[in-house]
Amino acid sequence: MSARDNILKRLRERTDGPLTAPDSDFGVVTGRGWSAEERLERFERWISSVHGEVLHTTRDSWTTDLVALLQAKGIRRLALGREHPVAAEARAALAEGEVTLIDADRDVEEWQLEQFETTDAGLTSTRGGIAETGSLWLWPTPDEPRLISLVPPIHIAVLDADTIEDTFFDVIEAHGWAGGMPTNALLVSGPSKTADIEQTLAYGVHGPRELIVLVRHAEERP
């Protein structure tokens, strides 16, 4: 009998009965009760505090703002998916422009050098945001693989304002993460950053140096 088996046997044969899991109180990680306006304000404040950039737009005009953003940032080569509505709308808006659209739904080996050497930015959808930490959460798919948010120097993420929730726990519960997850669920709370032993903070060393969030509202904000 192995050491592991011995330990499990002793646990099963405890004289005071089998172990039971203690009751869990999740109140500390949920129940914030914030309004939609408070969630948005908290999300923007926290993600901006770590050098994330937030631009407000609408569902009707976001692609116009995307075109202006690409021009302002000098982005000429953009990686994006094909099937997701965000990618499809972006492709339609950029079809006649000067930006080269790079297909992301390919085997990584086919465009590995392209990703690391000549891609200016990656555009992704998001599944939602987390107000408490100023985080985005992404659900990578073959159409939008995780590398388009992790490799290019600029990550442009499209977030619908009404998908921001209070806490990470609320996201897990509301969207049934326990019932099925992709191989990678991504939490993004700002551009890539690291610090050396002298605590000098540097951006973009291990991933995007810029994170730009296009927050889409149903209509123009007052």
C-alpha positions as a Markdown table, in Angstrom:
| # | Residue | x | y | z |
|---|---|---|---|---|
| 1 | Met | 0.0 | 0.0 | 0.0 |
| 2 | Ser | 1.4 | 3.4 | -1.0 |
| 3 | Ala | 1.8 | 6.3 | 1.4 |
| 4 | Arg | -1.1 | 8.1 | -0.3 |
| 5 | Asp | -3.4 | 5.0 | 0.2 |
| 6 | Asn | -2.4 | 4.9 | 3.8 |
| 7 | Ile | -3.3 | 8.5 | 4.4 |
| 8 | Leu | -6.7 | 8.1 | 2.6 |
| 9 | Lys | -7.4 | 4.9 | 4.6 |
| 10 | Arg | -6.7 | 6.7 | 7.9 |
| 11 | Leu | -9.0 | 9.6 | 6.9 |
| 12 | Arg | -11.8 | 7.2 | 6.0 |
| 13 | Glu | -11.5 | 5.3 | 9.2 |
| 14 | Arg | -11.5 | 8.3 | 11.5 |
| 15 | Thr | -13.0 | 7.4 | 14.9 |
| 16 | Asp | -15.1 | 10.6 | 15.0 |
| 17 | Gly | -16.6 | 9.9 | 11.5 |
| 18 | Pro | -15.8 | 11.1 | 8.0 |
| 19 | Leu | -14.7 | 14.6 | 7.3 |
| 20 | Thr | -17.3 | 17.0 | 6.0 |
| 21 | Ala | -16.7 | 20.3 | 4.1 |
| 22 | Pro | -17.4 | 23.4 | 6.2 |
| 23 | Asp | -20.2 | 25.7 | 5.3 |
| 24 | Ser | -19.0 | 28.4 | 3.0 |
| 25 | Asp | -20.0 | 32.1 | 3.3 |
| 26 | Phe | -19.4 | 33.8 | 0.0 |
| 27 | Gly | -20.8 | 37.1 | 1.2 |
| 28 | Val | -17.4 | 38.7 | 1.1 |
| 29 | Val | -17.0 | 38.2 | -2.6 |
| 30 | Thr | -20.5 | 39.1 | -3.8 |
| 31 | Gly | -23.6 | 41.2 | -2.9 |
| 32 | Arg | -22.1 | 44.6 | -3.8 |
| 33 | Gly | -25.4 | 46.0 | -5.1 |
| 34 | Trp | -23.9 | 48.6 | -7.3 |
| 35 | Ser | -26.0 | 50.3 | -10.0 |
| 36 | Ala | -25.1 | 50.2 | -13.7 |
| 37 | Glu | -23.6 | 53.7 | -13.4 |
| 38 | Glu | -21.5 | 52.7 | -10.3 |
| 39 | Arg | -20.2 | 49.6 | -12.0 |
| 40 | Leu | -19.1 | 51.5 | -15.1 |
| 41 | Glu | -17.5 | 54.2 | -13.0 |
| 42 | Arg | -15.6 | 51.7 | -10.9 |
| 43 | Phe | -14.5 | 49.7 | -13.9 |
| 44 | Glu | -13.1 | 52.7 | -15.7 |
| 45 | Arg | -11.4 | 54.1 | -12.6 |
| 46 | Trp | -9.6 | 50.9 | -11.8 |
| 47 | Ile | -8.5 | 49.9 | -15.3 |
| 48 | Ser | -7.4 | 53.5 | -15.9 |
| 49 | Ser | -5.3 | 53.4 | -12.7 |
| 50 | Val | -3.0 | 50.8 | -14.3 |
| 51 | His | -2.7 | 52.6 | -17.7 |
| 52 | Gly | -5.6 | 51.0 | -19.4 |
| 53 | Glu | -7.3 | 53.5 | -21.8 |
| 54 | Val | -11.1 | 53.7 | -22.0 |
| 55 | Leu | -13.0 | 55.3 | -24.9 |
| 56 | His | -16.8 | 55.6 | -24.8 |
| 57 | Thr | -18.8 | 55.0 | -27.9 |
| 58 | Thr | -22.1 | 53.6 | -29.0 |
| 59 | Arg | -23.2 | 50.4 | -30.7 |
| 60 | Asp | -24.1 | 52.4 | -33.8 |
| 61 | Ser | -20.9 | 54.4 | -34.1 |
| 62 | Trp | -18.2 | 52.3 | -32.6 |
| 63 | Thr | -16.7 | 51.2 | -35.9 |
| 64 | Thr | -16.3 | 54.9 | -36.9 |
| 65 | Asp | -14.5 | 55.5 | -33.6 |
| 66 | Leu | -12.4 | 52.4 | -34.3 |
| 67 | Val | -11.3 | 53.8 | -37.6 |
| 68 | Ala | -10.3 | 57.1 | -36.0 |
| 69 | Leu | -8.4 | 55.2 | -33.2 |
| 70 | Leu | -6.4 | 53.2 | -35.7 |
| 71 | Gln | -5.5 | 56.3 | -37.6 |
| 72 | Ala | -4.5 | 58.1 | -34.4 |
| 73 | Lys | -2.3 | 55.2 | -33.2 |
| 74 | Gly | -0.8 | 54.7 | -36.7 |
| 75 | Ile | -2.0 | 51.1 | -36.8 |
| 76 | Arg | -1.7 | 49.6 | -40.3 |
| 77 | Arg | -1.9 | 45.9 | -39.6 |
| 78 | Leu | -4.7 | 44.6 | -37.4 |
| 79 | Ala | -5.3 | 41.0 | -36.3 |
| 80 | Leu | -8.9 | 40.0 | -35.7 |
| 81 | Gly | -11.4 | 37.1 | -36.1 |
| 82 | Arg | -14.0 | 36.6 | -38.8 |
| 83 | Glu | -17.2 | 35.1 | -37.2 |
| 84 | His | -17.8 | 37.1 | -34.1 |
| 85 | Pro | -20.1 | 40.1 | -34.7 |
| 86 | Val | -17.4 | 42.5 | -33.4 |
| 87 | Ala | -14.9 | 41.2 | -35.9 |
| 88 | Ala | -17.5 | 41.1 | -38.7 |
| 89 | Glu | -18.5 | 44.7 | -38.2 |
| 90 | Ala | -14.9 | 45.8 | -37.9 |
| 91 | Arg | -14.0 | 44.1 | -41.2 |
| 92 | Ala | -16.9 | 45.7 | -43.0 |
| 93 | Ala | -15.9 | 49.2 | -41.7 |
| 94 | Leu | -12.3 | 48.7 | -42.6 |
| 95 | Ala | -12.7 | 46.9 | -45.9 |
| 96 | Glu | -12.0 | 49.9 | -48.1 |
| 97 | Gly | -9.4 | 51.5 | -45.8 |
| 98 | Glu | -5.6 | 51.4 | -45.6 |
| 99 | Val | -5.4 | 49.0 | -42.7 |
| 100 | Thr | -4.3 | 45.4 | -43.6 |
| 101 | Leu | -6.6 | 42.9 | -41.9 |
| 102 | Ile | -4.8 | 39.9 | -40.6 |
| 103 | Asp | -6.8 | 36.7 | -40.2 |
| 104 | Ala | -6.4 | 35.3 | -36.7 |
| 105 | Asp | -8.3 | 32.0 | -37.2 |
| 106 | Arg | -5.2 | 30.1 | -38.4 |
| 107 | Asp | -2.9 | 27.6 | -36.9 |
| 108 | Val | -0.4 | 29.5 | -34.8 |
| 109 | Glu | 2.5 | 28.0 | -36.8 |
| 110 | Glu | 1.2 | 29.6 | -40.0 |
| 111 | Trp | 1.6 | 33.1 | -38.8 |
| 112 | Gln | 3.8 | 33.0 | -35.7 |
| 113 | Leu | 6.4 | 35.4 | -37.1 |
| 114 | Glu | 3.7 | 37.7 | -38.5 |
| 115 | Gln | 2.2 | 37.9 | -35.0 |
| 116 | Phe | 5.4 | 38.8 | -33.3 |
| 117 | Glu | 7.1 | 40.9 | -35.9 |
| 118 | Thr | 4.6 | 42.8 | -38.1 |
| 119 | Thr | 1.2 | 42.9 | -36.4 |
| 120 | Asp | 0.5 | 46.3 | -34.9 |
| 121 | Ala | -2.6 | 45.5 | -32.9 |
| 122 | Gly | -5.1 | 42.8 | -32.1 |
| 123 | Leu | -8.9 | 43.5 | -31.9 |
| 124 | Thr | -11.1 | 41.2 | -29.7 |
| 125 | Ser | -14.5 | 41.1 | -28.3 |
| 126 | Thr | -15.1 | 40.6 | -24.6 |
| 127 | Arg | -17.7 | 38.6 | -22.6 |
| 128 | Gly | -17.9 | 41.3 | -20.0 |
| 129 | Gly | -16.1 | 43.4 | -17.3 |
| 130 | Ile | -15.6 | 43.3 | -13.6 |
| 131 | Ala | -16.3 | 46.5 | -11.7 |
| 132 | Glu | -14.5 | 45.6 | -8.5 |
| 133 | Thr | -11.1 | 45.0 | -10.1 |
| 134 | Gly | -11.4 | 46.9 | -13.4 |
| 135 | Ser | -10.9 | 43.7 | -15.4 |
| 136 | Leu | -12.1 | 42.4 | -18.7 |
| 137 | Trp | -12.9 | 38.7 | -19.2 |
| 138 | Leu | -12.4 | 37.0 | -22.6 |
| 139 | Trp | -13.5 | 33.6 | -23.7 |
| 140 | Pro | -11.0 | 32.6 | -26.5 |
| 141 | Thr | -12.3 | 30.6 | -29.4 |
| 142 | Pro | -10.7 | 29.3 | -32.7 |
| 143 | Asp | -12.1 | 32.5 | -34.3 |
| 144 | Glu | -10.6 | 34.7 | -31.6 |
| 145 | Pro | -7.6 | 32.8 | -30.2 |
| 146 | Arg | -6.0 | 34.2 | -27.0 |
| 147 | Leu | -2.8 | 35.2 | -28.8 |
| 148 | Ile | -4.4 | 38.2 | -30.5 |
| 149 | Ser | -4.9 | 39.7 | -27.1 |
| 150 | Leu | -1.5 | 38.6 | -25.7 |
| 151 | Val | 1.1 | 39.1 | -28.5 |
| 152 | Pro | 0.5 | 42.4 | -30.5 |
| 153 | Pro | 1.9 | 45.6 | -28.9 |
| 154 | Ile | -1.6 | 47.1 | -28.7 |
| 155 | His | -4.8 | 45.2 | -27.6 |
| 156 | Ile | -8.1 | 46.8 | -28.6 |
| 157 | Ala | -11.0 | 45.3 | -26.7 |
| 158 | Val | -14.7 | 46.0 | -27.3 |
| 159 | Leu | -16.8 | 45.9 | -24.2 |
| 160 | Asp | -20.6 | 46.4 | -23.9 |
| 161 | Ala | -21.3 | 48.7 | -20.9 |
| 162 | Asp | -24.3 | 46.5 | -19.8 |
| 163 | Thr | -22.1 | 43.4 | -19.5 |
| 164 | Ile | -20.0 | 44.8 | -16.5 |
| 165 | Glu | -20.8 | 42.9 | -13.3 |
| 166 | Asp | -19.9 | 43.7 | -9.7 |
| 167 | Thr | -17.3 | 41.0 | -8.8 |
| 168 | Phe | -15.4 | 38.0 | -10.3 |
| 169 | Phe | -17.6 | 35.7 | -8.2 |
| 170 | Asp | -20.7 | 37.2 | -9.8 |
| 171 | Val | -19.3 | 36.5 | -13.2 |
| 172 | Ile | -18.5 | 32.8 | -12.4 |
| 173 | Glu | -22.0 | 32.3 | -10.9 |
| 174 | Ala | -24.0 | 34.1 | -13.5 |
| 175 | His | -22.3 | 32.5 | -16.5 |
| 176 | Gly | -21.9 | 29.0 | -15.1 |
| 177 | Trp | -18.2 | 28.6 | -15.3 |
| 178 | Ala | -18.3 | 25.5 | -13.2 |
| 179 | Gly | -20.3 | 23.8 | -15.9 |
| 180 | Gly | -17.8 | 24.3 | -18.7 |
| 181 | Met | -14.8 | 26.5 | -19.5 |
| 182 | Pro | -12.5 | 26.9 | -22.5 |
| 183 | Thr | -8.9 | 25.8 | -22.1 |
| 184 | Asn | -8.2 | 29.4 | -21.3 |
| 185 | Ala | -10.4 | 32.1 | -19.8 |
| 186 | Leu | -8.5 | 35.4 | -19.8 |
| 187 | Leu | -8.8 | 38.1 | -17.2 |
| 188 | Val | -7.2 | 41.4 | -18.5 |
| 189 | Ser | -6.7 | 44.2 | -16.0 |
| 190 | Gly | -4.4 | 46.5 | -18.0 |
| 191 | Pro | -1.4 | 46.4 | -20.4 |
| 192 | Ser | 1.4 | 44.0 | -19.8 |
| 193 | Lys | 3.8 | 45.3 | -17.1 |
| 194 | Thr | 6.8 | 44.1 | -15.1 |
| 195 | Ala | 9.3 | 45.6 | -12.7 |
| 196 | Asp | 13.0 | 44.9 | -12.1 |
| 197 | Ile | 14.7 | 44.5 | -8.8 |
| 198 | Glu | 14.8 | 48.3 | -8.4 |
| 199 | Gln | 11.0 | 48.4 | -8.8 |
| 200 | Thr | 11.2 | 50.3 | -12.1 |
| 201 | Leu | 7.9 | 49.5 | -13.9 |
| 202 | Ala | 8.0 | 48.8 | -17.6 |
| 203 | Tyr | 5.1 | 48.2 | -20.0 |
| 204 | Gly | 4.9 | 45.8 | -22.9 |
| 205 | Val | 7.8 | 43.5 | -22.0 |
| 206 | His | 5.8 | 40.3 | -22.0 |
| 207 | Gly | 2.7 | 41.4 | -23.9 |
| 208 | Pro | 0.8 | 44.5 | -25.1 |
| 209 | Arg | 2.2 | 47.8 | -24.0 |
| 210 | Glu | -1.2 | 49.4 | -24.5 |
| 211 | Leu | -4.8 | 48.3 | -23.7 |
| 212 | Ile | -7.6 | 50.3 | -25.2 |
| 213 | Val | -11.2 | 49.5 | -24.2 |
| 214 | Leu | -14.0 | 50.7 | -26.5 |
| 215 | Val | -17.0 | 50.7 | -24.2 |
| 216 | Arg | -20.1 | 50.5 | -26.2 |
| 217 | His | -23.3 | 52.1 | -24.9 |
| 218 | Ala | -26.8 | 51.6 | -26.3 |
| 219 | Glu | -27.0 | 55.3 | -27.0 |
| 220 | Glu | -25.0 | 58.5 | -26.6 |
| 221 | Arg | -24.3 | 59.4 | -23.0 |
| 222 | Pro | -25.9 | 62.6 | -21.7 |
